[in-house]
Amino acid sequence: MDLKSYVEIPKGEIYDISVPMNEALSDVADSASVFDEDGYATPLPVPGYQKLKYIPFGPDDQMPQHLLHAIGTDEVLSQNLFFNVLTAYGNGLQYNDRETKTPTEDPEIERFMMSNSLKSFYLEQCTDMKHFFFSVAVVILNKARTKIVKVVHKDACYCRFEKANSSGRVEHVFFANWKQKSRLTKDDVEVLTLLDERNPIGHLMALMGREPNDKGVTQRPTSETKFAMVMRFPTPGQRYYPMPYYTALFRGDWYDLKRLIGKAKKAKIRNHASVKYQVEIHKDYWANLIAEEHLIDPVAIAERIKQEKENIKRFVTGVENSGKVWITGYYIDSYGKEQRMVRVNLIDSSKEGGDWSEDIQEASNMICYGTNIHPNLVGATPGKSQSNNSGSDKRELFTLKQSLETAFHDMLLRVHELIIYFNGWQAKVKPEVPIVLLTTLDKKTDAVKKNPDGTTTDVND
């Protein structure tokens, strides 16, 4: 049976192969159409600002929402990205003492970390980096503009970049609820000065009048105290908004195929009537039954026939009758053919669509491949197969996965390097994210954290 000829649409009807897919199944249409990025993105005006323009995030400026919807409608993709967020988080952000290589005990730095909830801030940054391949942070200075006293995460899905200037640099980030941009006013849009992505610390120091700018001129200190910084994971050909590598799943066919299989199975279960037995009764059976019991009254005859049908149904389906024998008569007609008075046929009740189970597993594995995760790292392989690697293989896969997060750590730690340098803590601490390494049972501990200097520490210490 053709898969696309039996799919449930939102109204509960059955999809007809003669109806175009886009009309009958709008939510399972070709997902690649969402990522039509051909052509130049036309800058749009910022609400309330006549001279400021921003670059839309996707053809309709709703790319983040499309991505989040697509991710949220597939359990494998959703959990894979969650797993990627957790592995990027590692053992958490630490400001380590440069001498002891352990978390700092400096009162000023500890107070800064606690007042800004840096653990939560780092997890938010990891979430945006894994979903959109960039994250935005805002650093806020004190009134004297001598220290960074606060750092705030800005959700990437609500951030838009200004059109680059003649030098090719983006000067502002606009933060607003762009889902309702038709009703946005000037008060709804937060305009943030964006630090130079290549040299954020040099740009900030120049804005504060501490160092010459890129033209060699020491400018007058700005009165601003709030600045945005973008941590961007490089992707080819994307100037403003990176396009994550996992979006190849939507441009290909496996994401749509997996959803179609699930909807087809759901439709079969919902619309398929499960009949286990077919009982065939000869037309002379009822006449013989009535004659044997000497019934004349039509009402009594109808009631007796109804009772006999219930008796047959109860005998065939009753659990207490399992293994018992039902004796029925038959005769041979003039043509020499057997004519049975009652015949019970067992209908094949095996599940239909079982051949799709392997397709589901294959599609799930392709999604795992597209998100750079081995299926056994997030549990049993999706689908009916429960094959698993050995503990040693899983441990090595997890170590490999953690080691591949180094590039993301380097990008995410840039804002912390800026904070430490601007606040004059560079001789005291260094930002680090220890990775978690699973151990063997003979180590008498579940896991250890791998420090940048090569040493390991029990995660419980």
C-alpha positions in Angstrom: 0.0 0.0 0.0 1.3 3.4 -0.9 2.2 5.3 2.3 1.0 8.7 1.1 -2.4 7.3 0.1 -3.4 6.6 3.7 -2.6 9.6 5.9 -4.9 11.3 8.4 -5.4 15.0 8.0 -6.2 17.3 10.9 -10.0 16.9 10.4 -9.8 13.2 10.9 -10.5 12.3 7.3 -8.3 10.0 5.2 -5.9 11.6 2.8 -6.7 10.8 -0.8 -3.7 10.4 -3.1 -5.6 12.4 -5.8 -5.5 15.5 -3.5 -2.3 17.6 -3.6 -0.1 17.2 -0.5 0.0 20.9 0.3 -3.8 21.1 0.3 -4.6 17.9 2.3 -1.6 17.9 4.7 -0.4 21.4 5.2 1.5 20.5 8.4 3.3 17.7 6.6 4.1 19.6 3.4 7.6 19.8 2.0 9.6 21.3 4.9 12.3 22.5 2.5 10.0 25.3 1.4 10.4 27.0 4.7 14.1 27.5 4.0 13.9 29.2 0.6 16.7 31.7 1.0 17.5 32.5 -2.6 17.9 36.1 -3.3 18.9 39.1 -1.3 17.1 39.8 2.0 15.5 43.2 1.7 16.1 45.3 4.9 13.0 46.2 6.8 12.4 49.4 8.8 12.6 49.2 12.6 9.2 50.2 14.1 9.5 53.7 15.5 12.9 54.5 13.9 12.9 56.1 10.5 16.6 55.7 9.7 17.2 52.2 11.2 16.7 49.1 9.2 17.2 45.4 10.1 17.7 42.2 8.1 14.7 39.8 8.4 15.4 36.4 10.0 14.3 34.2 7.1 12.0 35.0 4.1 9.1 36.0 6.3 11.1 37.1 9.3 9.8 34.1 11.3 12.5 31.5 10.7 13.1 30.9 14.5 9.5 30.1 15.0 9.5 27.8 12.0 12.5 26.0 13.4 11.1 25.7 16.9 7.8 24.3 15.5 9.6 21.8 13.3 11.8 20.7 16.2 8.9 20.4 18.6 6.8 18.2 16.3 9.4 15.4 16.2 10.3 13.6 19.4 13.7 12.3 18.2 14.9 15.7 16.9 13.7 17.5 20.0 15.5 15.1 22.4 18.6 15.2 20.3 18.9 18.9 20.5 18.2 18.7 24.2 21.1 16.2 24.5 23.3 18.6 22.5 22.5 21.4 24.9 23.4 19.2 27.9 26.7 18.1 26.3 27.6 21.7 25.5 26.9 22.6 29.1 29.4 19.9 30.2 30.2 20.3 33.9 29.1 23.9 33.9 30.8 27.2 33.6 33.7 27.9 36.0 35.9 30.9 36.7 39.0 29.0 37.7 41.9 30.4 39.6 45.0 30.7 37.3 47.3 29.2 40.0 45.3 26.5 41.7 43.2 25.6 38.6 40.2 25.3 40.9 37.1 27.5 41.1 38.0 30.9 42.4 37.4 32.0 45.9 37.8 35.7 45.3 34.9 37.5 47.1 34.4 40.1 44.3 34.3 37.5 41.5 32.1 35.1 43.5 29.6 37.8 44.2 29.5 38.7 40.5 28.9 35.1 39.5 26.1 34.7 42.1 24.4 38.0 41.4 24.3 37.2 37.7 23.4 33.5 38.0 26.2 32.6 35.6 25.3 28.9 35.6 21.7 29.7 34.3 23.1 32.3 31.9 25.5 29.8 30.4 22.8 27.2 30.0 20.6 29.7 28.2 23.5 30.6 25.9 24.1 26.9 25.2 20.4 26.5 24.3 20.5 29.3 21.7 23.8 28.2 20.3 22.6 24.6 19.7 19.3 25.7 18.2 20.3 28.8 16.1 24.2 28.6 16.1 24.4 32.0 17.7 23.7 33.6 21.0 23.4 37.2 22.2 24.5 38.6 25.5 24.2 42.1 26.9 26.9 43.5 29.3 25.9 46.3 31.6 28.4 48.7 33.1 28.2 50.6 36.4 27.5 54.4 36.4 31.2 55.2 36.4 31.7 52.8 33.4 34.7 51.2 35.1 33.3 47.7 35.7 30.9 45.3 34.1 28.4 44.6 36.8 25.7 42.6 35.0 25.4 40.2 32.1 22.0 39.3 30.6 21.0 36.7 28.0 18.8 37.8 25.1 16.8 35.1 23.3 18.1 34.7 19.8 14.7 34.2 18.3 13.7 37.7 19.3 17.0 39.4 18.1 17.4 41.0 14.7 20.6 42.5 13.2 20.9 45.9 11.6 21.9 46.2 8.0 25.7 46.4 7.9 27.3 49.8 7.3 29.7 50.7 4.5 32.6 49.0 6.4 30.7 45.7 6.6 30.1 45.9 10.4 26.7 45.5 12.1 26.3 48.3 14.6 23.1 47.4 16.4 21.0 44.5 17.5 17.2 45.0 17.9 15.4 43.0 20.5 11.6 42.7 20.3 8.7 40.3 19.9 8.8 40.1 16.1 5.9 37.7 15.9 3.6 40.8 16.4 5.7 43.2 14.4 2.7 44.9 12.8 1.7 46.2 16.3 5.2 47.1 17.5 6.0 50.6 18.5 9.2 52.4 19.4 8.7 51.5 23.0 8.5 47.8 22.2 11.9 47.7 20.5 15.2 47.7 22.4 18.1 49.1 20.5 21.5 47.7 21.6 24.9 48.8 20.4 26.7 45.8 19.1 30.3 45.4 19.9 32.6 44.5 17.0 32.4 40.7 16.6 36.1 40.3 15.8 37.4 42.5 18.6 34.7 43.2 21.2 37.1 44.1 24.0 39.0 46.6 21.8 35.7 48.1 20.7 34.5 48.4 24.3 37.7 49.9 25.5 37.6 52.5 22.6 34.0 53.4 23.5 35.1 54.0 27.1 38.0 56.2 25.9 40.6 53.9 27.3 42.2 52.9 24.0 42.3 54.3 20.4 39.6 53.1 18.1 40.3 51.2 14.8 41.2 54.5 13.2 43.8 55.3 15.8 41.8 58.0 17.5 41.0 58.1 21.2 37.4 59.2 21.3 35.4 60.8 24.0 33.8 58.2 26.3 30.2 57.3 25.4 27.5 57.8 27.9 26.0 54.3 27.1 26.3 51.6 29.7 24.6 48.7 27.9 26.2 46.8 25.0 25.4 43.6 23.1 27.8 40.9 22.1 27.2 38.1 19.6 28.7 34.7 19.9 28.4 33.2 16.4 29.3 29.7 15.3 30.7 30.0 11.7 28.6 28.6 8.9 29.4 28.9 5.2 27.7 31.7 3.2 25.7 33.2 6.0 26.4 36.8 6.9 23.7 37.8 9.3 22.0 34.7 10.7 23.9 31.3 10.7 21.9 28.4 9.4 22.5 25.3 11.6 23.8 22.2 10.0 20.9 20.1 11.3 18.5 22.1 9.0 19.7 19.7 6.2 17.1 17.4 7.7 14.3 19.7 6.6 15.8 20.2 3.1 16.0 16.5 2.6 13.2 14.0 2.9 13.8 12.1 6.1 12.1 14.5 8.5 8.9 14.5 6.3 9.0 10.8 5.8 9.2 10.0 9.5 6.2 12.3 10.2 4.2 10.7 7.3 4.8 7.2 8.7 3.6 8.2 12.1 0.5 9.8 10.8 -0.3 6.8 8.5 0.0 4.4 11.4 -2.2 6.6 13.6 -4.8 6.7 10.8 -4.8 3.0 10.5 -5.2 2.4 14.2 -8.0 4.9 14.4 -10.0 3.8 11.3 -9.3 0.1 11.2 -12.0 -2.1 12.7 -10.4 -5.1 14.4 -12.5 -8.2 13.7 -11.1 -11.5 15.0 -13.7 -14.1 14.0 -16.1 -14.5 11.1 -19.1 -16.9 11.8 -20.9 -18.4 8.8 -24.3 -19.9 9.5 -26.2 -22.0 7.0 -29.7 -20.8 6.1 -31.2 -24.2 7.2 -29.6 -23.9 10.7 -32.3 -21.5 12.0 -35.2 -23.6 10.5 -33.9 -26.8 12.1 -33.4 -25.0 15.4 -37.0 -23.6 15.4 -38.4 -27.0 14.4 -36.5 -28.8 17.2 -38.0 -26.5 19.8 -41.5 -26.4 18.2 -41.7 -22.6 18.1 -44.6 -21.0 16.3 -45.0 -17.5 17.7 -43.0 -15.0 15.5 -41.8 -13.0 18.5 -40.6 -16.1 20.3 -38.8 -17.2 17.0 -37.0 -13.8 16.8 -36.0 -13.9 20.4 -34.7 -17.4 20.1 -32.6 -16.5 17.0 -31.2 -13.5 18.8 -30.3 -15.6 21.9 -28.6 -18.2 19.7 -26.5 -15.5 18.1 -25.4 -14.3 21.5 -24.7 -17.9 22.5 -22.4 -18.3 19.5 -20.7 -14.9 20.2 -20.2 -15.7 23.9 -18.8 -19.2 23.1 -16.3 -17.9 20.4 -15.1 -14.9 22.4 -15.4 -16.0 26.0 -12.2 -16.5 27.9 -13.6 -19.4 29.9 -14.3 -21.4 26.8 -10.7 -21.4 25.7 -9.7 -24.9 24.6 -13.2 -26.3 24.6 -15.0 -28.1 21.8 -18.0 -26.9 19.9 -19.8 -29.8 17.9 -21.8 -28.7 14.8 -23.4 -30.8 12.1 -22.9 -30.8 8.4 -24.2 -32.7 5.4 -23.2 -33.6 1.8 -25.4 -32.1 -0.9 -26.3 -33.8 -4.3 -23.1 -32.4 -5.8 -21.0 -34.1 -3.3 -19.9 -30.9 -1.6 -19.9 -30.6 2.2 -22.4 -28.1 3.6 -21.5 -27.0 7.2 -24.3 -25.7 9.4 -21.9 -23.4 11.3 -18.4 -22.4 10.4 -16.0 -20.1 12.4 -13.2 -18.4 10.5 -10.3 -16.9 12.3 -9.4 -13.6 10.7 -5.7 -12.6 10.6 -5.3 -10.0 13.3 -1.7 -9.3 12.9 -0.8 -5.6 12.8 -0.9 -3.9 9.5 1.9 -1.5 8.6 4.5 -3.6 10.4 6.8 -3.2 7.4 7.1 0.5 8.2 8.8 -0.2 11.5 12.1 -0.5 9.8 11.5 2.7 8.0 10.8 4.5 11.3 14.1 3.2 12.7 15.9 4.2 9.6 14.4 7.7 9.6 15.1 8.1 13.3 18.7 7.1 12.7 19.0 9.6 9.9 17.8 12.4 12.3 20.4 11.3 14.9 23.0 11.4 12.2 21.9 14.9 11.1 22.2 16.2 14.7 25.6 14.5 15.2 24.4 12.0 17.8 24.9 8.3 17.9 21.4 6.7 18.6 22.7 4.7 21.5 23.8 7.8 23.4 20.2 8.9 23.9 18.8 5.5 24.7 17.8 2.5 22.7 17.7 2.9 18.9 14.2 4.4 18.1 11.9 1.9 16.4 11.3 -1.7 17.3 15.0 -2.7 17.3 16.5 -2.6 20.8 20.1 -3.2 19.8 22.6 -1.5 22.0 26.3 -1.0 22.1 28.4 -2.3 25.0 29.2 -0.1 28.0 32.7 0.5 26.7 31.5 1.6 23.3 29.0 4.0 24.9 31.6 5.5 27.1 33.9 6.1 24.2 31.1 7.6 22.2 30.2 9.9 25.0 33.8 11.0 25.4 34.0 11.7 21.7 30.8 13.7 21.8 32.1 15.8 24.7 35.4 16.5 23.1 33.6 17.8 20.0 32.0 20.5 22.1 35.3 22.4 22.3 34.5 24.7 19.4 31.2 25.7 20.9 32.9 26.3 24.3 35.4 28.6 22.6 32.6 30.7 21.1 30.5 30.8 24.3 33.3 31.8 26.5 34.1 35.0 24.6 31.7 37.1 26.6 33.3 35.9 29.8 36.7 36.7 28.5 35.5 40.2 27.8 34.1 40.5 31.3 37.3 39.3 33.0 39.5 41.5 30.9 37.4 44.7 31.3 37.1 44.1 35.1 40.8 43.6 35.5 40.5 40.0 36.6 42.7 38.5 33.9 45.6 37.8 36.3 43.2 36.1 38.8 40.8 33.8 36.9 40.2 32.1 33.6 36.7 30.9 32.3 36.6 27.2 31.6 34.0 24.5 31.0 35.3 21.1 32.2 33.9 18.1 30.3 32.4 15.1 31.9 34.1 11.7 31.4 32.4 8.4 32.2 34.5 6.0 34.1 34.6 2.2 34.5 33.3 0.4 37.6 36.8 -0.3 39.0 37.3 3.5 39.4 34.6 3.5 42.2 33.0 6.6 40.8 30.4 7.2 38.1 32.1 10.1 36.3 35.0 12.5 36.5 35.5 16.0 35.1 38.4 16.6 32.7 40.2 19.8 33.6 42.0 21.8 30.9 45.3 21.1 32.4 44.8 17.4 31.9 43.9 16.5 35.4 40.6 14.8 36.4 38.4 15.4 39.4 35.5 13.4 40.8 32.2 15.2 39.8 31.0 14.8 43.4 34.0 16.7 44.8 
